[in-house]
Amino acid sequence: MNELNDFYNDGFGWICRQCERELKQENATGSAQSRLMHEGEAESKNPRFSNLALAKWADAAQQTLVCPRCGITERAEKF
């Protein structure tokens, strides 16, 4: 897989570089609670991912990634 400009794969999934930078800045200025205190079990009807910058596939052929947070897309071709 080629290196992508807007996304990188951390072994768990594709991460949006721009959103990850923004979220790290927000977390640095926010409270320093542990993940346990603000994530917990998904008991609500609207669970949140621990990483909001996690991209998803925009098409069934899995060739285009899209970030659900900022909407940026990039083509990722399989070799």
Salt bridges, closest charged atoms under 4 A:
GLU3 OE2 - ARG17 NH2 2.68
GLU22 OE1 - ARG69 NH1 2.87
GLU26 OE2 - ARG69 NH2 3.49
GLU39 OE2 - ARG35 NE 3.45
GLU77 OE2 - ARG75 NE 3.01
